[in-house]
Amino acid sequence: MVLQYKEKSATRWKKYPGKDKIEGSPNKYDFRLLSEDKTKILAEKGSYKKVMKRFRQIEFFKHKK
């Protein structure tokens, strides 16, 4: 899975480098989650908290036996 972010006013998505490497707080940005090959959107544009919640749901069911 690929996590991307952009400023709310920007148009281009960038690969997310980590919470401590972005300028300011995550509240200034929009986030989205894509499949590994970047063809399918797994979580639409939203807040960091919302996208990470979906990320954890996917990981839970991927490793559930």
C-alpha positions as YAML, in Angstrom:
chain: A
units: angstrom
residues:
- id: 1
  name: MET
  ca: [0.00, 0.00, 0.00]
- id: 2
  name: VAL
  ca: [1.15, 3.52, -0.75]
- id: 3
  name: LEU
  ca: [0.28, 6.48, 1.44]
- id: 4
  name: GLN
  ca: [0.22, 9.83, -0.35]
- id: 5
  name: TYR
  ca: [-0.32, 13.38, 0.87]
- id: 6
  name: LYS
  ca: [-0.78, 16.93, -0.46]
- id: 7
  name: GLU
  ca: [-1.50, 20.34, 0.96]
- id: 8
  name: LYS
  ca: [-5.19, 21.13, 0.91]
- id: 9
  name: SER
  ca: [-4.62, 23.88, -1.70]
- id: 10
  name: ALA
  ca: [-2.18, 21.86, -3.88]
- id: 11
  name: THR
  ca: [-3.10, 19.62, -6.81]
- id: 12
  name: ARG
  ca: [-0.23, 17.08, -6.95]
- id: 13
  name: TRP
  ca: [-0.01, 14.08, -4.63]
- id: 14
  name: LYS
  ca: [3.38, 13.18, -3.13]
- id: 15
  name: LYS
  ca: [4.64, 10.00, -1.50]
- id: 16
  name: TYR
  ca: [4.34, 10.32, 2.29]
- id: 17
  name: PRO
  ca: [7.84, 10.45, 3.88]
- id: 18
  name: GLY
  ca: [6.71, 10.18, 7.51]
- id: 19
  name: LYS
  ca: [4.97, 12.30, 10.12]
- id: 20
  name: ASP
  ca: [8.17, 13.91, 11.40]
- id: 21
  name: LYS
  ca: [9.42, 14.90, 7.91]
- id: 22
  name: ILE
  ca: [6.45, 17.01, 6.80]
- id: 23
  name: GLU
  ca: [6.26, 20.69, 7.64]
- id: 24
  name: GLY
  ca: [3.62, 21.66, 10.19]
- id: 25
  name: SER
  ca: [0.87, 19.45, 11.50]
- id: 26
  name: PRO
  ca: [-0.90, 16.71, 9.51]
- id: 27
  name: ASN
  ca: [-4.11, 18.75, 9.80]
- id: 28
  name: LYS
  ca: [-2.88, 21.01, 6.97]
- id: 29
  name: TYR
  ca: [-2.75, 18.09, 4.52]
- id: 30
  name: ASP
  ca: [-5.04, 15.64, 2.75]
- id: 31
  name: PHE
  ca: [-4.07, 11.96, 2.65]
- id: 32
  name: ARG
  ca: [-5.08, 8.96, 0.55]
- id: 33
  name: LEU
  ca: [-4.18, 5.29, 0.38]
- id: 34
  name: LEU
  ca: [-3.44, 3.48, -2.90]
- id: 35
  name: SER
  ca: [-2.72, -0.11, -3.82]
- id: 36
  name: GLU
  ca: [0.94, -1.05, -4.33]
- id: 37
  name: ASP
  ca: [0.73, -0.67, -8.14]
- id: 38
  name: LYS
  ca: [-1.14, 2.66, -7.68]
- id: 39
  name: THR
  ca: [-4.14, 1.59, -9.78]
- id: 40
  name: LYS
  ca: [-6.77, 1.32, -7.05]
- id: 41
  name: ILE
  ca: [-7.70, 3.87, -4.39]
- id: 42
  name: LEU
  ca: [-8.15, 2.05, -1.07]
- id: 43
  name: ALA
  ca: [-9.03, 5.14, 0.97]
- id: 44
  name: GLU
  ca: [-10.35, 8.35, -0.56]
- id: 45
  name: LYS
  ca: [-8.96, 11.78, 0.27]
- id: 46
  name: GLY
  ca: [-9.34, 12.48, 3.98]
- id: 47
  name: SER
  ca: [-7.63, 13.29, 7.24]
- id: 48
  name: TYR
  ca: [-4.57, 11.42, 8.50]
- id: 49
  name: LYS
  ca: [-6.59, 9.76, 11.25]
- id: 50
  name: LYS
  ca: [-9.30, 8.53, 8.86]
- id: 51
  name: VAL
  ca: [-6.84, 7.13, 6.30]
- id: 52
  name: MET
  ca: [-4.71, 5.39, 8.94]
- id: 53
  name: LYS
  ca: [-7.82, 3.80, 10.43]
- id: 54
  name: ARG
  ca: [-8.58, 2.26, 7.01]
- id: 55
  name: PHE
  ca: [-4.92, 1.18, 6.66]
- id: 56
  name: ARG
  ca: [-5.08, -0.69, 9.97]
- id: 57
  name: GLN
  ca: [-8.37, -2.37, 8.95]
- id: 58
  name: ILE
  ca: [-6.80, -3.66, 5.73]
- id: 59
  name: GLU
  ca: [-3.69, -4.90, 7.53]
- id: 60
  name: PHE
  ca: [-5.78, -6.67, 10.18]
- id: 61
  name: PHE
  ca: [-7.81, -8.64, 7.65]
- id: 62
  name: LYS
  ca: [-4.78, -9.34, 5.46]
- id: 63
  name: HIS
  ca: [-3.03, -11.15, 8.34]
- id: 64
  name: LYS
  ca: [-6.09, -12.73, 9.94]
- id: 65
  name: LYS
  ca: [-6.12, -16.53, 9.87]
...
